[in-house]
């Protein structure tokens, strides 16, 4: 009977020791991964030319992303047509290279539609016109365009 007790005690000690070793190994590996990731980020930042790191992270941090998601994403995606057209490459299509025309369209699409054949074609293609967003400032629209074009 004593031999069985000692056998169970030995198994318990082995399992406890193995568990402690395994937990310590996981902590060590996590610390190594964190240190490696930090050194990679530091190396990338030190070898990047000025402005490169900012350009790489700009789309994720762009203020236009939030404005886009609140006001545009219900009808537009960046790379696929939805209720409205995809917005990537917006400034290279139709009259949108001229920001004043883009502002006029966003603020009052119905008024712009009456005199612009390109937007009349959009209306035929999508079956409706965009709803107006008079609350968006020119700066808001610029930030949306910056986000859409940078992503």
N, C-alpha and C positions, 0 to 999 in steps of 0.2 A: 504494500500500500504506500509506503514511503517513497518507493521508486516512482510511482505514478505521480505523486505530488511534486517530486523533484523534476520529473519530465515536464509537467505542466508549467512549473516555475521557469525552467530553462526556455521553453517555447515562448512564454510571456516576455521574458527578458530579451530574447532574440527579436521578437516582433516590436517591442517597445524601442529597442535600439535601432532597428531598421527604419521605423517610423520617424524617429528623431533625425536620423541620417537623411532620409528622403526630404523631410521638411527643410532641413538646413541646405540641402542641395538646391531645392526650388528657390529659396531665398537668395542663395549665391547666384544662381542663373539669372534671376530677375534683376539683381544688382548689376551683373555683367551686361545684360541687355540694355539697361538704362544708361550705363556708362558708355557703351558702344554707340547708342543712339545720340547721346549728347556730343560725343566726339565727332560723329558724322555731321551733325548739324553745325558744330563749330567749324569744322573743316570746310563745309559747303559755304558757310557765311564768309569765311576768311578768303576763299578763292574766288568768290563771285565778284564780278565787276559791279561797280556802284550802280544801284538801281535794279539789278537782276533779281535779287531776292524780293524786292518790293513788287516787281512785275509778276513773279511767280505766285505770290500770295494775294495779289490785288483782287482777283475775281472772288475769292472766298470772303474777303473782308470788305469788298466794295459796298458803299452805302446804297448803291443802286439795286443790289440784290434784294434787300428788304422792301424797297419801294416797288420793284418788279413783282415780288411775291404777293404784296398786298393789293396791287392795282391791275396787274397784267396777266398773272399766271392762270387765272380762271379761264381765259380765252386763248392765250398764247403760250407756246413753248419756245425754247431757243432753237431747236433743230427739227421740229416736226409741226406740220399744220394741225391745228385743232379747230375750234370755232372760228378762230382767226389765223392768219398766216404765221409761220415760224418767223422769229424776229432776228435770228443771226443774219448778218449782212444787210441789216435794215437800211443803213445809210448809203448802200450802193444800189438801191432799188428806187424806182419812181422818183418822186420829188423830194425824198427824205434827205438827200445830201445837203439841202438847204434847210438849216435848223429852223429858220423862221417859219417855213412851210410845215415842218414837223410839229412845231409848237401850235400852229393854227389848227392842224388836224387833230391833235390830242385834245385841245381845249374845246373845239367845236367841229366835229367831223361832218355834220349835216351841212354846215355852211361851206366847208371846203369841198365837199362832194359835188356841189352844184357846178363848180367851175373847173374840176380836174378830171380828165379822162382816165388817168391811172387809178384813182380811187373809185371811179365808177366801175371799172373792171373788177376791182376787189369786191365791190358790192354784188356784182353779178356772180362772181366765183363763189363767194361765201354766203350769199343769200341775205346778208344784213350788213349794216355798217357798225363801226365801233361806237360804243357809248362814249359820251364826252367825259373828260376828266379836267374840269376847269380848276379844281383844287390843286392840281400839280403845278408847281412853279417851273420856270425854265430850267432852273438848277436841278430840280427833281428829274425832269425829262433828260437832261444831259447825263445825270448819274445813271439812269436806266440805260441809255444808249451806251455809255461806257461799260456797264456791266454786260450787256448783251453782246457787244463787239469784242470784249476781252475774254470771255469764257471759252 
